[in-house]
Amino acid sequence: MLRFLVRAIGLVALAGAFAAAVMDGARSIANDTVSLTPVGAALAQLAPTKFAQLPGWAARISPKLWDPVLLDALYVPTCVALAVAGAILVALAAPARERRR
């Protein structure tokens, strides 16, 4: 059951990556320039109040967590971040292959 849930979340993340890539592609074609939506901008649109609390939450865990780690991660394009997360989750949920003798 857990394997099914992890695989389903991974597939939803891959579908979200595809949708983000299509939206970024359409925006890029319309503007005649490459424009990719960073994760930070997507999170700020989805949950603005929670996104505003993110620096304080990260500082409580570790002061160095916000500036070098999370701040750089928020600039990664959304389609890339979702594709990587989805691929990892799908790979983790893959059934073990039978050993050949």
matplotlib code that plots the C-alpha trace (Angstrom):
import matplotlib.pyplot as plt

x = [0.0, 2.8, 4.6, 1.4, 1.1, 4.7, 4.3, 1.1, 2.7, 5.6, 3.4, 1.4, 4.7, 5.7, 2.4, 2.9, 6.4, 4.9, 2.2, 4.8, 6.9, 4.0, 3.0, 6.6, 6.9, 3.7, 4.9, 8.3, 6.7, 4.4, 7.2, 9.9, 12.2, 12.9, 11.1, 11.0, 9.0, 11.2, 10.0, 9.9, 7.5, 5.2, 5.1, 4.5, 1.4, 0.1, 0.5, 1.6, 1.2, 3.1, 5.8, 6.2, 6.8, 9.5, 12.6, 11.6, 11.0, 14.3, 16.2, 14.7, 16.1, 19.5, 20.7, 22.8, 19.8, 18.1, 20.8, 23.0, 20.6, 16.9, 17.5, 19.3, 16.8, 14.0, 15.5, 15.4, 12.8, 9.5, 9.4, 12.9, 12.3, 9.0, 10.5, 13.5, 11.2, 8.8, 11.5, 13.0, 9.7, 8.8, 12.2, 11.9, 8.5, 9.6, 9.2, 12.4, 13.5, 13.8, 17.4, 18.5, 20.4]
y = [0.0, 2.4, 1.5, 2.4, 5.7, 6.7, 5.8, 7.7, 10.8, 10.4, 10.2, 13.3, 15.1, 14.1, 15.2, 18.6, 18.8, 18.3, 20.9, 23.4, 22.8, 23.4, 26.6, 27.9, 26.9, 28.8, 31.8, 31.7, 31.5, 34.4, 36.6, 35.6, 34.9, 31.9, 32.3, 29.6, 29.8, 29.3, 27.1, 30.2, 32.0, 29.0, 28.5, 32.2, 31.9, 28.7, 29.5, 33.1, 33.0, 29.7, 30.9, 34.1, 31.9, 29.8, 31.9, 31.9, 28.2, 27.5, 29.7, 27.8, 24.6, 26.0, 29.5, 28.3, 26.3, 29.4, 31.3, 28.8, 25.9, 26.9, 30.2, 28.6, 25.8, 28.4, 29.5, 26.1, 25.9, 24.3, 21.8, 20.5, 20.3, 18.4, 16.1, 15.2, 14.6, 12.5, 10.4, 9.7, 8.7, 6.5, 4.8, 4.2, 2.6, 0.3, -3.4, -5.4, -7.3, -11.0, -12.3, -14.4, -17.5]
z = [0.0, 0.8, -2.5, -4.3, -2.5, -3.2, -6.8, -7.2, -5.6, -8.0, -11.0, -9.9, -9.5, -13.0, -14.4, -12.6, -14.1, -17.6, -16.9, -15.6, -18.7, -21.0, -19.2, -19.3, -23.0, -23.9, -21.9, -23.6, -27.1, -26.3, -24.9, -27.5, -24.6, -22.4, -19.1, -16.5, -13.3, -10.3, -7.4, -5.1, -7.4, -7.7, -3.9, -3.4, -5.7, -4.2, -0.5, 0.2, 4.0, 4.4, 2.0, 4.1, 7.2, 5.4, 6.4, 10.1, 10.0, 8.4, 10.8, 13.8, 12.4, 11.4, 10.6, 7.7, 6.2, 4.7, 3.0, 1.2, 0.8, 0.6, -1.0, -3.9, -4.2, -4.6, -7.9, -9.6, -12.3, -11.2, -14.0, -13.2, -9.5, -9.9, -12.6, -10.3, -7.3, -9.3, -10.9, -7.5, -6.0, -8.9, -8.8, -5.0, -5.5, -8.3, -7.4, -6.7, -9.8, -9.6, -9.5, -12.5, -11.8]

ax = plt.figure().add_subplot(projection="3d")
ax.plot(x, y, z, "-o")
ax.set_aspect("equal")
plt.show()
